[in-house]
Amino acid sequence: MSEVKFNKSGYEIRADVLDMAKDFVEQEYKAKFAGWEVSAARDPKTGEYVTKIDMPKFPGLEEMLSTAQKMYDFVNAGSKR
């Protein structure tokens, strides 16, 4: 019979928050990239892409960790009330 676990450890909570932050920054990037992709067009004379929107920078580890920290801080602030 499997063990029923009702409470998560701090490590499990932080891992879940990090996973949520990773998903959040990936989805944000995909949305920005889709906006860039739709707005990009080739110049018929030069063949170069012409757009008014810069291609988004892919989020790195620092942005993911910063987002996770903000989410974790938000959760902790709610438990201090």
C-alpha positions as CSV (number, residue, x, y, z in Angstrom):
1,M,0.0,0.0,0.0
2,S,1.4,3.4,-0.9
3,E,2.1,6.0,1.7
4,V,-0.2,9.1,1.8
5,K,1.8,12.3,2.3
6,F,-0.2,15.4,3.2
7,N,2.6,18.0,3.7
8,K,5.4,18.8,1.3
9,S,8.9,19.5,2.6
10,G,10.5,22.9,2.0
11,Y,12.6,21.3,-0.7
12,E,9.5,20.0,-2.6
13,I,7.8,23.4,-2.3
14,R,10.9,25.2,-3.7
15,A,11.2,22.6,-6.5
16,D,7.5,23.2,-7.4
17,V,8.0,27.0,-7.4
18,L,11.1,26.7,-9.5
19,D,9.1,24.5,-12.0
20,M,6.3,27.1,-12.1
21,A,8.8,29.9,-12.7
22,K,10.5,27.9,-15.5
23,D,7.1,27.3,-17.2
24,F,6.2,31.0,-16.7
25,V,9.3,32.4,-18.3
26,E,9.1,29.9,-21.2
27,Q,5.5,30.8,-21.9
28,E,6.3,34.5,-21.8
29,Y,9.2,33.9,-24.3
30,K,7.0,31.9,-26.6
31,A,4.3,34.6,-26.6
32,K,6.9,37.3,-27.3
33,F,8.5,35.2,-30.0
34,A,5.1,34.6,-31.7
35,G,4.5,38.3,-31.7
36,W,7.9,38.9,-33.3
37,E,7.4,36.1,-35.8
38,V,4.0,37.5,-37.0
39,S,5.4,41.0,-37.4
40,A,8.6,40.0,-39.3
41,A,8.5,40.3,-43.1
42,R,11.2,40.1,-45.8
43,D,12.2,43.1,-47.7
44,P,11.6,42.2,-51.4
45,K,14.8,44.0,-52.5
46,T,17.3,42.9,-49.9
47,G,15.7,39.7,-48.6
48,E,16.4,40.8,-45.0
49,Y,13.8,40.6,-42.2
50,V,12.2,43.9,-41.5
51,T,10.3,44.4,-38.3
52,K,9.6,47.1,-35.7
53,I,9.8,44.5,-32.8
54,D,13.1,43.1,-31.7
55,M,13.4,39.3,-31.4
56,P,13.0,38.5,-27.7
57,K,16.0,37.2,-25.8
58,F,15.6,33.7,-24.5
59,P,15.3,33.7,-20.7
60,G,18.3,32.3,-19.0
61,L,18.9,30.8,-15.5
62,E,19.1,34.2,-13.8
63,E,15.7,35.3,-15.1
64,M,14.2,31.9,-14.1
65,L,15.7,32.1,-10.6
66,S,14.6,35.7,-10.2
67,T,11.0,34.8,-11.1
68,A,11.1,31.8,-8.8
69,Q,12.3,34.0,-5.9
70,K,9.5,36.5,-6.5
71,M,7.0,33.7,-6.5
72,Y,8.4,32.2,-3.4
73,D,8.5,35.6,-1.6
74,F,4.8,36.1,-2.6
75,V,3.9,32.7,-1.0
76,N,5.9,33.5,2.1
77,A,4.3,36.9,2.5
78,G,0.9,35.3,2.5
79,S,1.8,33.0,5.3
80,K,3.0,35.8,7.6
81,R,-0.4,37.5,7.9
